[in-house]
């Protein structure tokens, strides 16, 4: 089965080369990976374009893979964080974290 996800690595390299060449060094460790996760894309976006003042509108278009969700929930457990603390770090809502915990604790 063919992977039909966008080639984020190529997209970000083009953006960096054309618009933000001064940020290439800062992004190089993430772009050196073989494949980018959803969290990598969010971090790159934040580095290149900065933190948006209106996060609520941008969160509507975010999607997370099962791998990303497991990483976030493990991060929460490992660092003994509550849902509010995790949502600030990863830019999600408390309700989303609570739903993930309920749903994925059964797997």
N, C-alpha and C positions, 0 to 999 in steps of 0.2 A: 504494500500500500504506500503510495507516494505522500510525502509530507507537503501539505499545501499552505503552511504558515509562511508569512512574509520573511524575507531574508533581512532580518533586523540588523545584522552585522554590516551588510553592504549599505543599507540605508543610513545607518549612523556614521559609517566611514565617509560616505558622500557628504553628509551634512557637516561633519567636522572638517573635511578637506576644503569645502567651498565657503562655509560661513564662520566656523569657529576653529581655525587651525591652532590657536593658542591653548585649546582644551584637549588636544590629542593626547598629550602626555598623561593627563589626569584620567583619561578614559582607557588608556592602553591595557591595563591589567584585565579589565572586564572584556574588552574586545579581543584579547588574546585567547579566550576560551573557544573551544570547538563549536559549542552551541550556546545560545543565550536563553536563559529562563525568563519568565515574565517579570520576576523581581529584578533581574539584570537590566531589562528594558526600562523599568521604572527608575532605577538608579541612574542609568545613562541619561534619561530624560531630565532628571533633576539636576545632574551635573551640567548638562549642556544648556538647558533653557531656564534653570533656576526653579525655585519653589513658587508655585502659583498662589496667588492670594485668594483665589476662589476654588478651593479643592473640591467642594461639594459637586460642582458641575463636572469636573474631570473624573471623579470617582464613578460616575454613571457608566463610563465606557471601559472600565477596567474589568479584566477577567483573569482568573487564576487557574492554573492547572492543579491537578491533584498533588503533584510534587511540591508546588509552591505552598499549597494549603498545609501539607504535612510539615514543611519547613517552618512555617509561621507558628503552627501549634507546638511543634517541638521546641522552638525558640522560646515560646511563652513558658512552657513547662521547665525547660532547662534554667531559665533566668528568673523563675518564680515571679512572673508578672501577672497582673490582673488584666481583664479585657480592655480597660481604658488605656492602660500603658501600652499594650500591644497595638491598639488601633492608632495611637499617636505615632508610633515608630513606623508602621507599615502603611499608614494612610487608609485604613479601612474603617468601618463603623463597629461599634461595640456589638450591635445586633448581628453583624456578619460573623464576627469571631464566635459569638455564642451559638449561632446556627451551625457553624463548622464544627464546633466542639460536640454539639449534640449529634449531628449527623455522622461525623467521622469517628466518634468513639465506638460506634457499633461495628465498624469494619475490622 
